[in-house]
Amino acid sequence: MKKIILGAALLGVALAGALVADQAAAPAAAAAPAAAIKAVPYPKDAMIIDDFEGLGVSKLKTGWYAGCDTNNLGSKLEPQPFKVADGGAPLTPGHSGRIFGHFGKNQAPWPYAQLSLDLKSPKAGIDISGYKAISFWAKGDMKNYKVTLVRDAVTDYADFAAPFFAGKQWKQVVIAFSDFSQPSDWGKKIPAGWKDVNQVKWGPIYNDVDFDMSIDDIALLKEVPVKK
């Protein structure tokens, strides 16, 4: 199997920029408690993928899966089998999706650790080209993670992915499809396109370290919000 998990180096400047930006925005340790986060409902034309209030069954009527490799590289992941976690993002605070554990060494036969969702049952690609971005809420252990759009056209695991930062508090993440890219140094390169996306998955980037990441309120957006 070819390398599945992108190393931090493969995400290049985008990853470094995301980390620096979020760390720079983090409040000082002595700062006063932050005000409550205001959650704005998604627009009516958004495709709501899941809010984890279905206790493991998504809004698309597909199930969640959490897993990691068993290649003796040190990977460990909980919970297995997957079950939703109590507590969620401000928009739907009842439940969320959480995975935690240890991401294995970056060497053959290659590690993986991920929380994934098929977009159709049975698994098949669907056309999401009418949308321009994916949005979700995330929190975690102050590390960078990645979200991946798995396509039928990619047959060697060189999937289109983008980084995001999971801080200690829930924060909305919006990533334009145009910011997703394939690994720079391996895999067959194909044109970007979103008419055959069969799965979305989230997972760690940094190898041979512990990870702890939660997500909630996932949707596809018709427009990329303008940053104020």
C-alpha positions in Angstrom: 0.0 0.0 0.0 1.3 3.4 -0.9 1.7 6.0 1.8 -1.8 6.9 3.1 -1.2 9.6 5.7 0.2 13.0 4.7 3.2 14.1 6.7 3.4 17.7 7.8 6.0 18.4 5.2 3.6 17.4 2.4 1.2 20.1 3.4 3.9 22.7 3.1 3.3 26.4 3.5 -0.5 26.0 4.0 0.0 23.9 7.1 2.6 26.1 8.6 0.5 29.2 7.9 -2.6 27.6 9.5 -0.6 26.7 12.7 1.1 30.0 13.0 -2.2 31.9 12.4 -4.1 30.0 15.1 -1.3 30.1 17.6 -0.9 33.8 17.1 -4.6 34.3 17.7 -4.6 32.3 20.9 -5.2 34.4 24.1 -2.5 34.8 26.7 -2.6 32.4 29.6 -3.6 35.3 32.0 -6.3 36.6 29.8 -9.9 36.8 31.0 -12.3 33.9 30.0 -13.5 34.3 26.4 -17.1 35.2 25.8 -19.5 32.5 24.8 -19.2 31.4 21.1 -22.1 32.4 19.0 -23.1 29.7 16.6 -24.8 30.8 13.4 -27.1 28.2 11.7 -26.1 27.0 8.3 -27.9 28.6 5.3 -30.9 26.7 3.9 -29.0 25.7 0.8 -26.2 24.0 2.7 -25.9 20.2 2.6 -26.0 19.1 6.2 -23.9 16.0 6.5 -24.2 15.4 10.2 -24.5 16.9 13.7 -23.9 13.6 15.6 -27.3 13.8 17.2 -28.3 10.7 15.3 -25.9 8.8 17.5 -23.8 7.4 14.7 -26.1 7.6 11.8 -25.5 10.6 9.6 -28.0 13.0 8.0 -27.1 11.1 4.8 -28.3 7.8 6.4 -24.7 6.5 6.4 -22.7 5.3 9.4 -19.5 6.6 10.9 -16.3 4.5 11.1 -13.2 5.0 13.2 -10.1 2.9 12.6 -6.3 2.7 12.4 -3.7 0.5 10.9 -2.4 -2.7 12.5 1.0 -2.6 10.9 3.0 -2.6 14.2 3.9 1.0 13.8 2.4 2.2 17.1 -1.0 3.3 15.9 -3.8 3.2 18.4 -7.3 4.7 18.2 -10.3 4.9 20.4 -13.2 4.4 20.4 -13.5 1.2 18.5 -16.1 0.5 17.5 -17.0 4.1 17.0 -19.6 5.8 19.2 -20.5 9.4 19.6 -19.1 11.5 22.4 -21.2 13.4 24.9 -21.1 17.2 24.4 -20.8 19.0 21.1 -20.2 22.3 19.4 -22.4 25.3 20.2 -24.8 24.8 17.3 -25.8 21.3 18.5 -24.2 20.7 21.9 -25.6 17.3 22.6 -23.0 15.0 20.9 -19.9 15.1 18.7 -17.5 12.8 17.0 -14.2 12.2 18.8 -11.2 10.1 18.1 -8.0 9.9 20.2 -4.9 7.7 20.5 -1.5 7.5 18.9 -0.5 7.9 15.3 2.2 5.4 14.1 5.6 5.9 12.7 5.9 7.4 9.2 7.4 4.3 7.5 6.4 1.4 5.3 3.9 -0.3 5.4 2.5 3.1 6.4 0.1 4.1 9.2 -3.4 5.6 9.2 -5.8 6.7 11.8 -9.1 8.3 10.8 -12.8 9.0 11.4 -14.6 8.5 8.2 -18.1 8.8 6.7 -19.4 7.4 3.4 -21.5 9.9 1.5 -23.8 7.2 0.1 -24.8 3.7 1.0 -23.6 1.4 -0.5 -20.4 3.4 -0.9 -20.3 5.3 -4.2 -19.2 8.6 -5.4 -21.7 11.5 -5.5 -21.6 14.9 -7.2 -20.9 17.7 -4.8 -19.6 20.1 -7.5 -22.5 22.4 -6.8 -20.9 23.3 -3.5 -17.7 25.3 -2.9 -16.6 24.5 0.7 -16.8 22.2 3.6 -17.6 23.5 7.1 -17.4 21.9 10.5 -16.6 22.7 14.1 -13.5 21.2 15.6 -11.6 21.1 18.9 -8.6 19.1 20.2 -5.1 19.1 21.6 -3.7 22.2 19.9 -2.4 20.2 16.9 -3.0 20.3 13.1 -5.2 17.7 11.5 -6.4 17.1 8.0 -9.8 16.5 6.3 -9.8 14.4 3.2 -12.2 14.2 0.3 -12.0 10.7 -1.1 -12.7 10.4 -4.9 -13.5 7.4 -7.1 -10.9 8.8 -9.6 -8.1 8.4 -7.0 -7.0 4.8 -6.9 -3.6 5.0 -5.1 -4.5 6.8 -1.8 -3.1 10.1 -3.1 -6.3 11.8 -2.0 -7.2 15.5 -1.9 -6.8 16.8 1.6 -6.5 20.1 3.5 -5.1 21.0 7.0 -6.9 22.5 9.9 -6.1 23.4 13.5 -7.9 21.9 16.5 -7.6 24.2 19.5 -8.8 23.6 23.0 -12.2 25.3 22.4 -14.8 24.6 19.7 -14.1 26.7 16.6 -15.8 26.7 13.2 -13.5 25.6 10.3 -14.4 26.5 6.7 -12.2 25.1 3.9 -12.8 25.9 0.2 -12.6 23.0 -2.1 -10.0 24.9 -4.1 -7.7 24.6 -1.0 -7.7 20.8 -1.2 -4.7 19.2 -2.9 -2.9 15.9 -3.5 0.4 14.9 -1.9 3.2 16.8 -3.7 5.8 14.1 -3.9 4.0 10.8 -4.6 0.8 9.5 -6.2 -0.7 10.0 -9.6 -1.8 13.6 -10.1 -5.3 14.2 -11.5 -7.3 17.3 -12.1 -9.3 18.6 -9.2 -13.0 17.8 -9.4 -15.9 17.0 -7.1 -18.4 14.9 -9.1 -17.2 11.5 -7.6 -16.6 12.1 -3.9 -17.5 8.9 -2.0 -16.1 9.6 1.5 -15.0 12.3 3.9 -12.4 11.5 6.6 -10.6 13.3 9.4 -7.3 12.3 11.0 -4.0 13.3 12.4 -1.0 14.6 10.5 2.0 14.3 12.9 3.5 10.9 13.1 4.5 9.0 16.3 2.6 11.4 18.6 -0.6 11.2 20.6 -3.7 12.8 19.1 -7.2 13.9 20.4 -9.6 15.5 18.0 -13.4 16.2 18.0 -15.6 17.4 15.2 -19.3 18.4 14.9 -21.9 20.1 12.7 -20.5 19.2 9.3 -22.0 20.8 6.1 -21.2 21.6 2.5 -21.6 25.3 1.5 -22.7 26.8 -1.7 -20.5 29.8 -1.1 -17.3 30.4 0.7 -18.0 33.0 3.5 -16.1 36.2 3.2 -13.7 36.7 6.1 -14.3 39.9 8.0 
